[in-house]
Amino acid sequence: MVGHQQLTAAREDALVADFDQAPVPRTSLLEVPVDDPVAGVVRAMTVAPLRKRWFAERIGRMDDDTMEQVDIALRAALDL
């Protein structure tokens, strides 16, 4: 899930980036490899709203360094 915490709390949906559980080597700035809490890759080029009720459980939280990489990828993907 990506997005501003207060905006997400006020809405029925949440912005999410695509996450693929198949570990893939990083091939571009827009793909961020993740190994904790679940191994895979965040693809920042695909961001979409999903209804919060579709989320069954919280799997975990990525560390600050990984989230910084995701932030950089999102800024590049969204041209911010």
Contacts in CASP RR format, 6 or more apart in sequence:
PFRMAT RR
TARGET T0000
AUTHOR 0000-0000-0000
METHOD contacts of the structure
MODEL  1
MVGHQQLTAAREDALVADFDQAPVPRTSLLEVPVDDPVAGVVRAMTVAPL
RKRWFAERIGRMDDDTMEQVDIALRAALDL
1 8 0 8 1.000
1 14 0 8 1.000
1 15 0 8 1.000
1 16 0 8 1.000
2 15 0 8 1.000
2 16 0 8 1.000
2 17 0 8 1.000
2 47 0 8 1.000
2 70 0 8 1.000
2 74 0 8 1.000
3 14 0 8 1.000
3 15 0 8 1.000
8 14 0 8 1.000
8 15 0 8 1.000
11 52 0 8 1.000
12 51 0 8 1.000
12 52 0 8 1.000
12 53 0 8 1.000
13 49 0 8 1.000
13 50 0 8 1.000
13 51 0 8 1.000
13 52 0 8 1.000
14 49 0 8 1.000
14 50 0 8 1.000
14 52 0 8 1.000
14 55 0 8 1.000
15 47 0 8 1.000
15 48 0 8 1.000
15 49 0 8 1.000
16 47 0 8 1.000
16 48 0 8 1.000
16 49 0 8 1.000
16 50 0 8 1.000
17 42 0 8 1.000
17 43 0 8 1.000
17 44 0 8 1.000
17 46 0 8 1.000
17 47 0 8 1.000
17 70 0 8 1.000
17 74 0 8 1.000
18 42 0 8 1.000
18 43 0 8 1.000
18 45 0 8 1.000
18 46 0 8 1.000
18 47 0 8 1.000
19 34 0 8 1.000
19 38 0 8 1.000
19 40 0 8 1.000
19 41 0 8 1.000
19 42 0 8 1.000
19 43 0 8 1.000
20 40 0 8 1.000
20 41 0 8 1.000
20 43 0 8 1.000
21 38 0 8 1.000
21 39 0 8 1.000
21 40 0 8 1.000
22 40 0 8 1.000
22 41 0 8 1.000
23 33 0 8 1.000
23 35 0 8 1.000
23 39 0 8 1.000
23 40 0 8 1.000
23 41 0 8 1.000
24 31 0 8 1.000
24 33 0 8 1.000
24 40 0 8 1.000
24 41 0 8 1.000
25 33 0 8 1.000
26 32 0 8 1.000
26 33 0 8 1.000
26 41 0 8 1.000
29 72 0 8 1.000
29 73 0 8 1.000
29 76 0 8 1.000
30 43 0 8 1.000
30 44 0 8 1.000
30 45 0 8 1.000
30 73 0 8 1.000
30 76 0 8 1.000
30 77 0 8 1.000
31 41 0 8 1.000
31 42 0 8 1.000
31 43 0 8 1.000
31 44 0 8 1.000
31 73 0 8 1.000
32 41 0 8 1.000
32 42 0 8 1.000
32 44 0 8 1.000
32 66 0 8 1.000
32 69 0 8 1.000
32 70 0 8 1.000
32 73 0 8 1.000
33 40 0 8 1.000
33 41 0 8 1.000
34 40 0 8 1.000
34 41 0 8 1.000
34 42 0 8 1.000
34 62 0 8 1.000
34 66 0 8 1.000
36 62 0 8 1.000
36 63 0 8 1.000
36 66 0 8 1.000
37 59 0 8 1.000
37 60 0 8 1.000
37 61 0 8 1.000
37 62 0 8 1.000
38 59 0 8 1.000
38 60 0 8 1.000
42 70 0 8 1.000
42 73 0 8 1.000
44 70 0 8 1.000
44 73 0 8 1.000
44 74 0 8 1.000
44 76 0 8 1.000
44 77 0 8 1.000
45 77 0 8 1.000
47 74 0 8 1.000
47 77 0 8 1.000
47 78 0 8 1.000
62 70 0 8 1.000
74 80 0 8 1.000
END
